[in-house]
Every structure is written in structure tokens, then in C-alpha cells.
Amino acid sequence: MVNKLLSASNIRNILVMRLGGIGDVVMATPALRALKSHYPNARITVLAEEPAAEVIRGAPYVDNLISFRGLYVHTRRETLSQLLSSVKHEYQFIKTLLTNRYDLFINLHLLLGWKTTIRPMLTAYLSRSRLRAGLDTDGKGFFVNIKVPDKGLSHRHLVVRSLDVVRAVGADTDNKYTGVYITDNDHLYSQRLIEEITSGQTGLIIGINPGGNPASPTTKCWPRERFATVADNLAQKYSARIVITGSPSEIALAEKMASLMKVKPFIAAGRTTVKQLAALLKRCHLFISNDTGPMHIAVAMGTPTIGIFGAGFWPALGNYPPETNFIMVRHEVNCWPCYKLHCYQPRCLEGITVDTVLKAAETQIETVEKPFNGLILSP
């Protein structure tokens, strides 16, 4: 019965939910591509949070994008005006769900705890879809009727787990490459930045991203002093230009790292949108980052990348296949897995030495001239 309902003639309106950060949406792109390929005539609506939604805005496999900041989530920090605005948007969203009945609801959002289960559950029921597919992580997928077995501590990468979900509704693919949709204007902006960075001279361009999740600076961010030392070593050894990336809120961090360096870097923090950052990283020869959104963007753009992992569940985020030119750097500790936001002695990060990262960088630089078969989307 389910297989009959999943036929292309019956599926005309699909709602996909993938909340979370930039990296989460980047890792969902292979599944979204496969879904559109299998249901080319269906209207695919994706629900994602800002700023992560920018990763797929305008992409050919997304017909409609609904973006929010904190769907169904409110904090005491919100002003009355912000709260009223959020409630207004949520009312409009719920009205849209009730008006546009969906044939298929797909949840790509991980169900790691009951708090993360509530939002997909509410959205699934509001979609009024007869068919609801998603991960049944540790039995929390009770609200879907096309269940994909999953364990929260599975070592399967999020790309693979998202593909498992769409495969359950008939959308199978061997293409696991992630992608970021960028426009000609994004390319032009990044070109102007490159000209500013290089002053017309040739040589390696190495991006460094010392920031990360602002909620967990002690457990997810490698010390900026060590980033500075790595950057100086690479700049001197390879006559490379160093570019420090980051969000507007990380400008001070970028400036602090720059002040610790002997070589003067170019500070791009706060100067790019998500798409412009993707275009800039495409032009870098190497990118070194904490476990955060820009790391996943760099992988998607085919740039040789080094990801530095502290707390968190690294297998699901860092187990990229070798052909993606990605090296994961981490230090084994007996208190892993850990999801602490703060730690007085983050041995997982303190145990990662400058020499370890430099060795990984040298390995990646050797691959610079090698071709990459990743997916780069532009008009």
C-alpha cells in the first residue's frame, strides 16, 4: 500500500524539514538532490533555519524555501517586539501548512533528545500528510510511518543517514557529494576579495576559521594561539597568504588571532554572506577550521580541508569519504562522547598539537593540484 502511495503520480507536494546549523543543511543536500531527481514533477518545500537556509536558497532541487530563526522556540532574552514577530511568523507558517496539504513529509532533523523531537513531531502532524518518513532514532520517530532505523550514537555520517531517509521513499543515489548553491554575484564578490588579498600576486591562499559555536567556545574551539602559530608556520614555509574567516560576531576573535601572528593576515570575518563565503573558500587552496558550518562549506566547495574536533559526536560529522579531501584531527580522550557547552579542562582540544595540524596541512597541500569531482552549483 505504501509503495503505491509513493508512486510519482501520487506525490505532488513534499515538505522536507532540516533544522539546525549551516553544516546540517550542507550535509542534507545530497538527499534533497536525490529527492528532486526521483520526484521531478513534485513541488518540494524545505523548512530550514537562518542562516543555514542560505545554503540552498535558489537551488534547482528546492521549489520553495521556508526559513525561520528558532521555530517554536522562544527564550527569555527575546524582547516583546521579537516575541510578537516570532509568533506572527509561526502563525503564518502553521496557516501555510494547513492550507497546503502535503502528500509526503520527510524529516531529516536528528532526534537526539525529546526536545529535538517536538519540533519535527508538531510539523509532521500539521502537514496532514498520510506519508511521513524519517529517522527512528532510538525509538523517537513514533510520529513517522515510514521509519528508518537509527541509533543516536551511530558512526554513520549525517550525509549517509539523510540519504537513508530519502531512499526509504524511493529516491536512491550513489552521489554523496554535498553542495552549496552560489550565484554569479557571489563569484564576483569573492573575486574582488581575492584581488584584495593577493594584490595581484600568485601563491597559496590558506583560510583559517578560529571560531565556532558561540554557545560552546571552550569545548568546540581550538585555542586561537595555536591557530596563529599554525598560520605563521604555513605562511613562512609556503609564502602563503592567510585569510581569517568568521561571522560578524567573530570579528573580535579574528582580530585577536591576527594580533598574535607575526605575518599580517587578511581578515574576512564579517565581510561575507554564507554564499559569498562559499565562493571565497572555493578559491582557497587549504582551509583549516574548527568543527563548524564553514568547515562543511569548504568540503562542499572541494577545497582541501582540515577539521579540528573537540566535544561532540565526531563520527556523524567528520567521517567524510577520502575523495572529499578532508582530514579530521582529534585527540582521543576517555570522557568522550561529550556534549558539554563548557569545560574547565578540555583535554580533547588541548591534546591537539600544533605539529599535528601542521602535518595534516602539509598532506593537504600536496593534493592542491589534484582534481576534485564535487558538485558546485551556480546558474
N, C-alpha and C positions, 0 to 999 in steps of 0.2 A: 504493500500500500504506500509506504513512504517513498520507495523508488519511483512509483508512478507519479506521486505528487511533486517529486523533484525534477520531472522532465522539463526541458527548456520551455515548452509551450505553456506550462503551468506557473513558471516562475517569471514574473514580470517586474516585481518590485521587491528589492532586497535592502535590508538595513543591517549594516555591519558596525559593531561597536568595538573601538580600540582606544580606550582611555590611557592615560599615563604620559610619560615624558617623550621627548624627541626620539630617543633611541627606540622606545617601544613601537612608535609608529613606523620608523625606518624598517624595523625588523618584521613588520606586518606587510610590507609592500609586495614581496613575492606572492603571498596568499591573495592579496587584492588583485594582482595581475592575473593570477590563475583563475580567480572567480569571474572576472570580466571575460576572459577567453572562453570559459565554459558556458557562460550566460551572456553572449554578446548583445542580445536584444533586451536584456533586463536593465532597469534603472537601478543603479547601485548608489545608495546613500551611505556615507560613512560618518559616524559620530566620533569626534576626537576633541581633545583639549588643546587650547592655545598654550604655548606657541607651537606645539608639536604638529598641529593641523597643517601648518605651512609646508611641511614635508611633502604633502600630497595635493595641495591646492593647485587646481588646474591640470592634474594628471589625467591622461586619457582613460584610465580604468576607474575613475571616480566621476559619476554623473552629478552628484550633489554632495556637498560637504557641510555638515553642521558642526560648528565649533563652539566650545564653551570654556569658561575658566571655573572649574570646580562645580561640575554638575551635581545637584542635590547635596552639596557640601557647603556649609556656612560656618564661619568662625567668629569669635568674639571681637576679632580685630576689624571686622567689617564695619564701616560707618553705616548709618541708617540709609543714606543715599545708595551705597553699594549694595546693601542688602535688598532694597526695593528693586534695584536694577536687576539683580540676580534672579529674584523671584519672578519678575516680569518676563525675563528670558526663559526661565523654566516653564512658566505658564504657556508661553508661545510654543515652546518645544513640545510639551505634552499635547497641546491642541493639534500640532502638526502630526504627531504620532497617531492620534485618534482619528484624524481626518484622512490620512494616507495609510490605509491598512496595508501591511506588508505581507507578501507571500512567504518570505523567509527572513528570519532573524538569525544573525551569526554573531556570537560573542567571541572576540579574540582577546578579551581582557582576562588576565590571570586571576584565579580565585584563591589567593594565598591565605586569606582570612575571611571571617564573616563580614568584616567591614568592607572589604573589597568585593564582596558578593552582592551586597544590597543594590548597588547602582545597576549592574547588569540585570539583576533579577527584576527590578522595577521597570527597566526599559523593555525587557523581553515581554512582560505581561502587557505593558502599554502599547506595544507594537501590534498586539492582537493577531500575531502570526500563528498559523497552525503548526508551522515547522520552525523549530528553534534549535540551533546547533551550537555547540561549544564544548570547551574542555570541562570534564567532570573531575576537577582537581580535588583529590581526597574526598570524593562524595559530595562536594559543594555545588555541583551542577544539577541540582534537583529540578531547576526551572527550565531546563532544556530537554527536548525529547529525542534529539539526535546527539547522544553523548559520546565524547571521545575520552577514553580512559587516560588519566593523567595523575602524576604524583607531584606535589609541590616541590619536592627535593629531587626531581628528575634531572639528570645531567643532559637532557636533550635541549638543544639550543632553541631560543624562542622562535627563530625563523622556522625551524622544523615543526615545532608544536603548532604554530599558526597554520602551516601547510597541512598538518594532520586534520585540522578542523574543516578546511575547505575541501579536502579530499573526501571527507565523510559525506559531503553533499554533491560529489561527482566531479569536483574541479581538481584534477590531478596534474602535476607538472614535475619535471626534473630540474627546473630553473630555480635555484635558491638564491640568486643574486639580488641583493637589495638595491634600491634606487631612490633618488631624490629628484623631484621634478623642478627643473630650473629653466628660466626664460632667457631670451637673448639679452634683455636688460641686465639680468644678473651676471651674465658672462661679461658684458661691457663694463659693469661696475668693478668686477674682480680684476679685469684687465687694467683699469685705471689704478687700482690699489697695487697691483704687481709693478706697474711702472713707477709708482711712488716708492715702493720697497726697494727695487733694484737700481733705480736711476739709469736704466738702460743697459746695465751690465749683466753679463751672464753668470751663472753659478747656481749652486743648490739653494733652494728655499725650504727651510725647515719650520714647520708650525709647532708651537708648544701651547698646550691648554692646561694651565695650572689650577683652574677652578673645578667646580663640580656641584653636587647637590648642596645648596646653602644650608639645608637642614642637618647635614652630617659632615661638617668640614674636617673633623678630627678622625673620621673613620673611612672616608672615601677620597681624601685629597692627600697626595704625597707632598712632603714638605717643599715649600717654594724655594728654599735654599738649595735643595738638591736639583730641582728643575733648573735653577740658574747655573749651577755647576755643569750640568749636562749640556745646556745650551752653549756656554762658553767653550767647552771642550770641542763640541761639534763645529762651532763657528771657526775656531782656530785651526782645527785639523783639516776641514774641508773648504775653508774660505766661504762658508755658508752664511746666508742671511737668515736671521731668526725673526719669526713673526709670532707675537704673543696674542692668542685669541681669547675671547670671553664675551660674556653678556655685558650690558650696560652696568649691571650691579657688580661686575667683577673688574671694573676699570682700576680701582684702587689696588686690587690684588696684582693685576698686571704691572702697574707702575712700581709696586713694591718689589716684584721679581726683577724688573728691569734695573732697579737701583742696586740690586745685589750682583749684577753682572758686570764683567769687565768690558765686554763687547756691547755696543749700543744696539738694542733690538728695535723692531718696528712694532708698535702697539696697535693692534687691530681690534682690541677689545672695545665693545660698544659701538663699533663702526659698521657692523653688518647685520642684515636680517638673517633669518635661518637660510633662505635660499642663496643670498649673497655669500654667506659663509661656505655653503656647499660649493659654489663656483670658485671661491678662493682656495679651498682645500684641494680641489681638483688640480690646481696649478702648483701645489706644493709637492716637493719630492719626498718628504717624510713628515709624518705628524705624530707627535708624542702627547698623550693625553691621559688624564685620569679616566676612570670608568664613568662616562657621562655622555650626553647626547652627541656632542661634536665628534667623539670617538667613532660612533656608529655612522655618522655622516661621512667621515673620512673613508671608512671602509666601503660605503656605498659608492663613493666617487672614485674608487680604485686607487687611492693613494696608499703607499706603504705606511702602515700604522702600527704604533705600539700602544697597547692599553695597559695602564697600571691599576691593579685591582687590590683593594683593601677588604673592608667588610662587604657583606652582600653575598649573593649566591652566584659566583663567577661562572660555573658551568653553563648556565642558561644564557649568559650574556657574552661570554668570551670564547665559547667553543666554535669559532668560525672555522670553516674548512681552509686548508693550507693555500688553496688557489686564490684566496682573497687578500694575500699579502698582509696578514695580520699576525702580530706576535703578542701574546698575553704574558705580562710579567706579574708575578705574585710571589708571596712568601708563605710557606706552609706553617700554620700555627695550630695548636691543639684546641683553641677556642672557636674554631670555625665549624659550621656556618654561624655567622653573627649578623644581626640586623640592628645593632646599636647605632644611635644617632651621634652619641658622644662616647669617647673612651679616653681615660687618663693615660693609658699606655697602649696605643695601637700598634702592637708588635707586628701585625700583618703588613703595615706600611713602613714602620721603622726598619724592618728586616730587609727591605728592598734597597739595595745599594746603588750608588751612582755607577759603579763599574758594571753592574748587571744591566742597567738601562743602556749604557754606552755600548756594551757588547751587542745588545739587541738592535741598537741603531745602526751599528756597522753592518750587521747582517742584512737589515732592510735596505740600506744604501746600495748594497751590491745588486739589489733587484730593480733599481730605478730604471734601467734600460729595458727591462723585460716587459712584454706586452701584457695588458690586463683585459680580460674578456667580460668585465662587469657591464651593468646596464646604466647608461647615462641618458636621462630623458630631457629633451628640450623640444621646442616647437619645430 
